[in-house]
Structure formats: structure tokens, C-alpha cells
Amino acid sequence: MDPISIPRRCSDIAPPAQAIGADAADFIVREVPLYEPSGEGTHRYVRVRKTGWNTRDVVRTLAAEAGVGERDVGYAGMKDRNAVTEQWLSFPEAATDPDTWRLPDGVEILATGLHRNKLRTGHLLANDFELTLSGYSGGIAAAEAIAERVGTEGIYNAYGLQRFGRNGDNLSRALAWARGEFRLRKGFQKKLIPSVLQSELFNRYLVKRAQIEGTLDGDVFRLANTGSHFISDDVAADGARLAEGDILLCGCLPGRRALRPMRAAAELLDECYGDLGVDREGRQRLEDSSPGALRDLLLVPERLAVHAGGDRLRLSFRIPAGSYATLVAREWAESSLADMRGGA
């Protein structure tokens, strides 16, 4: 089964470009850390800029230079290879001075500092992106109209195709696991497989929910600018609050502790399980495997700007960790998500 296709939010405006360029410099990412190094502590923080390196490979290389184990190096998030990326890494006290490291081509150190704790996954506020789209046709009016709408109404906050593996292979494995065809091994697989199924359920719920205007009895909402959630039991009142931006509509990544939609909204989630062929036992297997989470259905990028030049269109924006820049860029691009790095 293929992952569900996510529609463009601005589907009524023809996209003025084709795809994200193929060069690494066409996809620039700068981590926005949850905190800066304090200047005190035993952990050495090193901010690196990488071109043509993913996070895992540069951690392995720099750990060897620093004389420490790969597992001793901390980082807040993973970054792709075909890009120019900036992020903080943390090294233990035993690490040698970064000034003595022999840096490989494509890696440079931008800053260092000291802090009290090791960097952990999730110690990340957001990511700043600069993406260059190729095949721009000169439709600046369309580009700016899309920017106006995306900057106020947002895009669908779906999970990108990379979540589901090459040709959706991870989704096929996740569905086989839900059917009880194999057991999860310890380690990475134990987290990956349930998360893939959760992501597909979320995406399918999002697509169905986007076709329904207003609020549903049992919708899950987040209070704007907070991490507090609640279940709707007053459709009229919550509809007015949603329109005012006081609350935000959420979807569920099912799990043991996640707040679940109720009543009419729960029926919509049940449809998503049914569409995937996941029966009651498979549903319980998934919900027992993870604590679960909630995720906003819409994402409004911050600091959004568009700049045109020649046959290129450059986008800049900030989105929270865990959201997908390719889904933002696709609002301006003709290519499918699978072909977003087409280039020209």
C-alpha cells in the first residue's frame, strides 16, 4: 500500500516553479537550538556547517578526531546529506580540542562553547530553511499570492514521504507488523515501525478532516501558544474559537497516553484504521507500542519570504522541528513530493 497523497493547500493557484534544485546549496538548513551553550560545564559544544554530509557520518568522523566514542557525541536532530546544514554537536570532557581536529572537505566549525549537559534528540526549537526552486516561470504574482495564503492560513502539517522509506517500504512493513506477521526487534526498529504506522494514520486523518468544515464533536484542540490540549464538547463555541485562532485543530498519533478524539472525530479515525486494513488486534498492538502524541493539522511557517531571480525562486522560512520543508516548498512547485529534488 502506498502512503496517501497529501494535497497542496493552495491547489487553486498554479505553482510557478518546478522543483527544489539538485545542488546542495539549493537546500540550506540552520538549526535553531532550544538553548545556547552557557559557557560553563564539561560538555564541549561545536557548531558545524556541513555540505554533502549527513549527521550520522559527520558524527562518526568527528568522534574519531576527538578520540571519543560515536555514542558520546550528542545532537538535537538528523540532517540530510544533499544539503548545506548547520547544527550543534556536543562532545564529552575527554574530547580533544577542536582546534586540533583534521576536518574533512565539506565540514567546518563555526563556533564552540561549554555547557552542563549532553545534547539530546529534541533539544531543538526550530529549523531555518533557504530553498531554491528551479524552473521558475516568472509568475511573481502567483508566488506572492501563495506566500500570503501560506503565511496566514498555513499548509497541511503532514509527514513527508521520507518518513515511509524508499517506495513506501517501511509502511508495508508496518502494516505487516500490525497484522501480527512478525515481532519487533529491540532498538531502532522498535521505534521506527510503529511511528511509520502512526504517521500514515495521521496523514489519512488529516486528509479526511480537511474535507470537513468547522468543528466535529470530539475534536482534539490545542490552546494557541501552549502545550495544553482538550476534547471538544461544544461544537458551536469551539468553532468560534477556532475561527479566531484561539485554538488549533490536532490529529492523533495513537498510543497509550495520547489524548484520543471522541465521538464523531473518533469515527473518522476508525475509518483510517479500516482503510489500512488494521483490525482491532492490530490497533491494540500499535497503541501498546508507543505513548502516542498529538500534532497540529496545520502549520504556519514563520519568517516566510519569496525572492525571484532569473529562472529560480528562493524561499526562506522557519518551521518547528519535526515538520517538513518539502511540504512547504511544494506549494510553489509542480513536482510531486517524490521528485522534489529534481533540479534543472
C-alpha positions in Angstrom: 0.0 0.0 0.0 1.3 3.4 -0.9 1.3 6.3 1.5 -1.7 8.6 1.0 -1.1 11.6 -1.2 -1.3 15.0 0.6 -3.0 17.8 -1.4 -1.5 21.2 -1.8 -3.2 23.8 0.4 -3.1 26.3 -2.5 -4.3 23.9 -5.1 -6.3 26.6 -6.8 -3.1 28.6 -7.7 -0.9 27.1 -10.4 2.6 26.6 -8.9 5.2 29.0 -10.6 8.2 26.7 -10.3 9.1 23.0 -10.9 11.2 21.5 -8.1 13.9 22.1 -5.4 17.3 22.5 -7.2 19.6 19.5 -7.2 22.7 21.2 -5.7 23.4 21.0 -2.0 23.3 24.9 -1.9 19.7 24.8 -3.0 18.7 23.3 0.3 20.1 25.2 3.3 19.1 24.4 6.8 20.2 26.1 10.0 19.2 24.6 13.4 17.6 27.0 15.9 18.7 25.4 19.2 16.4 25.1 22.2 19.3 26.8 24.2 22.7 28.2 23.6 25.8 26.9 25.4 26.0 28.6 28.8 29.8 28.9 28.8 30.1 26.6 31.8 30.2 22.8 32.1 32.1 19.8 31.0 30.4 19.2 27.6 32.0 21.0 24.7 29.5 22.2 22.1 30.7 22.6 18.5 28.5 24.2 15.8 29.4 22.8 12.4 28.4 23.6 8.8 28.2 20.5 6.6 28.0 20.3 2.8 27.3 16.9 1.4 27.4 15.2 4.8 24.5 13.7 6.8 24.6 14.0 10.6 25.4 10.3 11.3 28.5 10.3 9.1 29.9 13.6 10.4 29.4 12.5 14.0 31.3 9.3 13.2 34.2 11.2 11.6 34.5 13.9 14.3 34.2 11.4 17.1 37.3 9.7 15.7 39.1 13.0 15.5 38.1 13.9 19.1 39.2 10.5 20.4 35.7 9.6 21.8 33.0 7.1 21.1 30.4 7.9 18.5 27.7 7.3 21.1 29.3 10.0 23.3 28.5 12.7 20.7 25.2 14.4 21.2 23.0 16.2 18.6 19.4 17.5 18.6 18.3 16.3 15.2 19.3 14.5 12.0 20.2 16.4 8.8 20.2 15.2 5.2 23.3 14.7 3.0 22.3 16.6 -0.1 22.2 20.0 1.6 24.1 22.7 3.4 23.3 22.3 7.1 24.3 23.9 10.4 23.9 22.3 13.7 25.3 22.0 17.2 27.1 18.8 18.3 28.2 18.1 21.9 31.4 16.2 22.9 32.3 14.9 26.4 35.1 16.3 28.5 37.5 13.7 27.3 37.4 15.0 23.7 40.5 16.7 22.3 40.5 20.4 21.4 38.5 21.1 18.2 41.4 23.3 17.0 43.4 20.1 16.6 40.9 18.2 14.5 41.6 17.5 10.9 38.3 18.4 9.2 37.3 16.7 6.0 36.2 18.6 2.9 32.7 19.9 3.3 32.9 20.3 7.1 33.8 23.5 9.0 33.5 24.6 12.6 31.6 27.9 13.1 31.6 28.2 16.9 32.4 26.4 20.2 31.2 26.7 23.7 30.7 24.8 27.0 27.5 23.5 28.6 26.4 21.4 31.5 24.6 18.6 29.6 25.0 16.5 26.6 22.8 17.4 23.6 19.8 15.1 23.2 17.4 14.4 20.4 14.6 17.0 20.6 16.8 19.8 22.1 15.7 21.8 19.1 13.4 24.8 18.8 13.0 25.0 15.0 14.9 25.0 11.7 15.5 27.9 9.4 15.4 27.0 5.7 16.5 28.6 2.5 15.3 26.6 -0.5 15.9 27.4 -4.2 13.3 26.2 -6.7 14.3 25.6 -10.3 12.1 26.1 -13.3 10.6 29.3 -12.2 8.4 30.7 -14.9 8.3 34.4 -13.8 4.9 34.2 -12.1 5.8 36.5 -9.3 2.1 37.3 -8.7 1.3 33.7 -8.1 4.4 33.2 -5.9 3.4 36.1 -3.7 -0.2 35.0 -3.6 0.8 31.6 -2.3 3.1 33.2 0.2 0.3 35.4 1.5 -2.0 32.5 2.0 0.6 30.1 3.4 1.8 32.8 5.8 -1.7 33.3 7.2 -3.6 30.0 6.8 -0.7 27.5 6.7 -0.1 24.2 5.0 -1.2 20.7 5.8 1.2 19.6 8.6 1.6 16.1 7.2 4.5 13.7 7.4 6.7 13.7 4.3 7.4 10.7 2.1 10.9 10.2 3.6 9.1 9.0 6.7 7.8 6.0 4.9 11.1 4.7 3.3 12.0 4.1 -0.3 8.9 3.3 -2.3 6.9 3.2 0.9 8.7 0.0 2.0 8.5 1.0 5.7 4.7 1.4 5.5 4.4 -2.1 4.0 6.5 -3.5 6.9 4.5 -1.5 9.5 1.2 -2.9 8.1 2.6 -6.5 8.2 3.7 -5.9 11.8 0.2 -4.7 12.7 -1.2 -7.9 11.2 1.0 -9.9 13.5 3.3 -11.3 10.8 6.5 -10.5 12.8 7.7 -9.2 16.1 9.7 -6.0 16.5 13.4 -6.4 17.3 14.9 -4.2 20.0 16.5 -0.9 19.1 15.8 1.4 16.2 13.2 -0.9 14.6 11.1 -0.9 17.8 10.6 2.8 17.4 10.6 3.1 13.6 7.9 0.6 12.6 5.1 1.9 15.0 6.0 5.5 14.2 5.5 4.8 10.4 2.0 3.5 11.0 1.2 6.4 13.3 2.3 8.8 10.6 0.2 7.2 7.9 -2.8 7.2 10.2 -2.2 10.9 11.0 -1.9 11.8 7.3 -5.1 9.9 6.4 -7.0 11.6 9.2 -5.7 15.0 8.1 -6.9 14.4 4.5 -10.3 13.3 5.7 -10.6 16.1 8.3 -9.6 18.7 5.7 -12.7 18.0 3.7 -15.0 18.8 6.7 -15.6 22.4 7.6 -15.9 23.7 11.1 -15.6 21.5 14.2 -16.7 18.0 15.0 -18.0 16.7 18.2 -15.0 15.1 20.0 -12.3 17.0 18.0 -8.9 17.4 19.8 -7.7 21.0 20.1 -4.5 22.7 21.4 -4.7 26.1 23.1 -2.7 28.5 20.9 0.8 29.3 22.2 0.6 26.5 24.8 1.0 22.7 25.0 -2.4 22.2 26.6 -5.0 20.1 24.8 -8.6 19.3 25.3 -11.5 17.5 23.6 -14.3 19.5 22.2 -17.8 19.0 23.6 -19.3 22.3 22.4 -19.1 22.4 18.6 -20.5 26.0 18.3 -18.3 27.6 20.9 -15.2 25.8 19.8 -15.9 26.6 16.2 -15.9 30.3 17.0 -12.6 29.9 19.0 -11.0 28.0 16.1 -12.0 30.8 13.7 -10.5 33.4 16.0 -7.2 31.4 16.3 -7.6 30.9 20.0 -7.4 27.1 19.5 -5.7 24.8 16.9 -7.1 21.5 15.5 -5.0 18.4 16.2 -4.6 14.9 14.9 -3.6 11.9 17.0 -0.6 9.6 16.8 -2.3 6.8 18.6 -0.6 5.4 21.8 -1.0 4.5 25.4 -1.2 8.0 26.8 -2.2 10.2 23.9 -5.5 12.1 24.1 -7.8 10.5 21.6 -10.6 12.0 19.6 -14.0 11.1 20.7 -17.5 10.6 19.2 -17.7 11.9 15.6 -14.0 12.6 15.4 -13.2 9.1 16.7 -15.4 7.7 13.9 -13.1 9.4 11.4 -10.0 7.8 13.0 -11.8 4.5 12.9 -12.2 4.9 9.1 -8.5 5.5 8.8 -7.7 2.2 10.5 -10.3 0.5 8.3 -8.8 2.0 5.1 -5.4 0.5 6.1 -6.9 -2.9 6.9 -5.8 -2.7 10.6 -8.2 -4.7 12.7 -8.8 -4.4 16.5 -5.8 -6.5 17.4 -3.5 -4.5 15.2 -4.9 -1.3 16.6 -4.2 -2.5 20.1 -0.7 -3.7 19.1 0.1 -0.2 17.8 -1.4 1.6 20.8 0.5 -0.6 23.2 3.8 0.0 21.4 4.1 3.8 22.0 3.0 6.5 24.4 1.5 8.4 21.4 1.3 12.1 20.7 -0.7 14.9 19.2 0.2 17.1 16.3 -1.4 20.2 14.8 -3.1 19.6 11.5 -2.0 22.9 10.0 1.4 24.5 10.0 2.0 28.2 9.6 5.7 28.9 8.6 7.3 31.9 10.3 9.5 34.5 8.6 8.2 33.4 5.2 9.6 35.3 2.2 9.9 34.7 -1.5 12.6 36.1 -3.8 12.7 35.7 -7.6 15.8 35.8 -9.8 16.1 34.5 -13.4 14.7 31.0 -13.6 15.0 30.5 -9.8 12.6 31.2 -6.9 14.1 31.3 -3.4 12.0 30.6 -0.3 13.0 31.3 3.2 11.1 30.3 6.3 11.2 28.8 9.8 9.3 25.7 10.9 9.3 23.7 14.1 11.4 20.6 14.4 9.5 17.6 13.1 7.8 19.5 10.3 8.7 19.0 6.6 10.3 21.7 4.5 9.5 19.8 1.3 5.8 20.1 2.1 6.2 23.9 2.4 8.1 24.1 -0.9 5.6 22.0 -2.8 3.1 24.8 -2.6 5.2 26.6 -5.2 6.4 23.6 -7.1 4.9 21.4 -9.8 6.8 18.2 -8.9 5.3 15.5 -6.7 6.9 15.1 -3.3 8.8 12.0 -4.7 10.5 14.3 -7.3 11.1 17.4 -5.2 14.8 17.4 -5.7 14.5 17.3 -9.5 16.6 20.3 -10.2 17.4 21.9 -13.5 
